[in-house]
Amino acid sequence: MAEHGKVDSKSESELLLLVEGLNDCHSVFQLMWLVYRADPVFGIHECGNDDKVLDSLASRIVSTRPRQRVLGLILDADIEGLRPDQVIQSRLDQLAARVGTYYPLPTVFPEGGLILDPLASRPEADRLPKLGVWLMPNNKAYGMFEDLLMGSLSDRVAAYTTTVVKQSKADGVAKFKDVHLSKAVIRTYLAWQDPPDIQYLGLAIKRGAFENIEAECKQFVQWLEQLFGLPAAKRV
C-alpha cells in the first residue's frame, strides 16, 4: 500500500466514516491496521449511538458547505422492539427519511454494502458526497459487530463459549438480554485470554485474539476499499 499521512479521526476529514460507539471506532482502526499495516486514510468519527449517526448524516448532507467527499456510516442491525426480519428494512426506511431525496436508495439492501453517488437531478449533486452504508454484521442478518467477530473464532471455541454463556443465563447467573448473546460470548471469550483485561475490541484485534478475523471481515474490508478508493489489500 502506498504511504499515506496519518489521518486525524475527527469530523472534518474529507473521507469520513461515522460509527456508533468507541468500540466501533477502535475496531475499524485496528482492523485496517491489521490489513494494511498503516493507519486508515479516512477519519473515523464516533457519534454515540445509531440515532446520532443518522442525525449526523442528515446534517452533513443538508449543509451548504459539506466537508466530505466520501461519507460512510456503520450501523448495527439491531433495533430494540423489532423482529430480526424487520431490521434491515427499518434501516432502509430510516435512510430514506433522511437522505432519500438526495440519493437513489434501493428497495433491497445489497449484501455487499451500500455505495451511492447522489442523484444527478439534484441541483446540489456536485457538492454532495459519495455515500456508503454498512449494516453490521453482514447487511442481511440481525446483529452487531460482535456477531461478525463470532465468525472469527474457531468452531470449537465459539461452540464451547456459547454453551457456557447460555448455561449461565439459564442458571440465573447472567442477566444479559437474549439479543446481546454475541456480546456476552465475545466478552466472555476475551475474559479467558491472558491477560484477561481487554476492554476494547480494537485492542483485542491488535493483540491477535481473533485468529480468523481477516477472512471473516473480507467483505466488510472490500466495502471500505471500494467506498474510499483504497487499493485492494493483498490476501493469501
N, C-alpha and C positions, 0 to 999 in steps of 0.2 A: 504494500500500500504506500502511496506517495505520502511524504511528510506533510502534516497539517499543523498549524498553530493550535495551541490549547484553547478550547472554546469555553468561555465562561457560561455556566449553566444558569443564565438569567433570562428574563422575559424579553430582552431586547434583541436577541440573536435573530439573524435573517433566516436561519434554518433552525426551527424550534419544534421541540416535542413536548406536548403538555401531558402530564401524568397526574394520577390521583394523589398519591402519597409519597412519603420519603422512601419507603421500601422500593417502590417502583422506580424512583429516581436512581437510587443506588444500584438496583439490579440491572437496569438497562445500561448504565455507565460501565459496570463491571463486565457485563456480557459483551459489550462492544470492545472492551479492552482485551478480553479473552480471545475474541475472534480476530481482531486486527493488531493487537499489541500496541495500541495507541488510543489516546483519548478520542471520544466521538467528535466528529466535525460539526455536529449540531448541538444546540443548547437543550437542556432538559429542565423544564420548569414544573415544580411541584405545586399543584393548585389547592390541595387539601381534601377534596372528595370529588365524586363524579359530577355533582351539580355544578361545582365551581369550575371543573374542566369545561363543561358545556357553556357556562356563562362566559368564561374567558374566551372561548372560541367565538361566541356571538359578538362580544365587544370588539374583538380584533377585526372581525370581518366588516363590521359597520363603520369602523374608524375611517376617517377621510385620509389618513396617512398611515396605512398599515406598515409595520416594521418588517413583517415576514414575507419572504419569497416562497418559502415552503413551510407549511404548518401541519404538524401531525398530532394526533391525540390517541392515547391508550385509555380505554375504559374497560372495567370489569363487566363481564356479562352475568352480573348477579344483582338483581333489583328486588329488594325485600317486598314480599306480598304478591309477587308474580310467579307463575309456574315456570319451570325451566323452558318449556316450549314457547313461552311468550316473550322471553327476554330479548332475543335478537331483534324481533320486530319492534319491540318497545324502544330499543336504542335507535333504530332507524327512524321511528316516529319523532324521537327527541331531536335528532339531527335535522329532520325535515322542518320541524317547528322553528329551528334557529337559523338554518342556512339553506333551506330548501329552495328559496327564490334565487340563490346565487350559484348553486351547483346542481348538476344533473344526477341526483341521488337515484340509485337503483331500487327496484321493488324487492329484490332479494339480496341480502348481504353476501358479497363474494368471499369464498373460503380463503382466498389468498390475501385478504385485507383490502380495504377501500383506498383508492388513489384517484383523485378527480382534479381536472382543470375546471376553472369557473366557466359558467355559461357564456359563450361568445356573444350572446344577445344582450348581456348586461352592459350598460354604458361604462361601468367601472371595472370591466373584466381585466383590463391591463394592469390594474393595481392590486387585484385580489390574489392571494397566494394559492399555490397548488395545495390541495387538501388531502390528507391521509388519515384514515381511522383504522385502528386495530381493536377488536373486542377480545379480551383475554377470556379463555386461554387460546382458542383457535378459530374464532369468528363463527362458530356454529354450536358450541356446547355451553351450557350454563357453567359459570365458574370465574376464576380469577388467576392471577399469576402463579399462585401455589399449585393450581391444577396443571399448569404447564410444567412446573418443576417435578410434579409427581411422576411424569413420564421419564424424567432423567434419572430416577432411581432404578436400581436393578429390580427385576420382578420379585426376587426373594425378599429384598429389603422392603420394598413397597408393600408386599402382602403381609409380612410379619408386623411392620409398624402399624399398618391399618388395622390389623386384627387386635393388637394391643390397645390402640386408641378407641376402637369401637367397644371393646370389653370394658374399658374404664368408664365409658359413657353408660353402658348397660348396668354397671355396678354402682352408679351414682357418684363416682369419684370425680369425673369430668363434667363440666357444665356447659361446654360449647354448644352452639346451635348446629343442627344437622347439616345445614348448608355450608358450614365452615369446617367440614370434616378435613378437607385438604389442608387448610391452615393448621389444624391440630396435628395432622400427620407430619407435615413438614417441620413444624416446631418441635415435635417430639423427637423426630429423627435427628435434628440439629442438637438437641439437648443430650443425645447419646454420643456425640462426637468428642474428640479431645483437641482442645478444651471445650467443655460444654457451655460456653458462654457467648455464642454467636447471636447477637441481637438483630442484625440486619441481613437480609437475604443477599444483598450485594457483597457483603463480607464473606458469606458462605460460598458464593460463586467464586470469589477471589481465592479462597483457600482450597478450592477444588472439591467441595463437598458433594457436588452433583456430577458424577462421572460421565453421564451421557448427555450433558446439557447442550453441547453444540449440535448434536444430531436432533435432539428434541426441539430445539429452538430454531432449526434451519429455516423453516418457512417464515417465522417472525423476522429473523435477520434479513432474509431476502426482501421482505416488505420494506424494511428500513433502508436497505440498499437502493431499491427502486425509487422510493419516495425521495430520498435525499441525494440521489445521484452518486452513490458510493460505488467504487469498484467491487466486483464480486469477490468475496473472501475466498482464499484458497482452502479447499476442503479435501481431506483424504478420501 
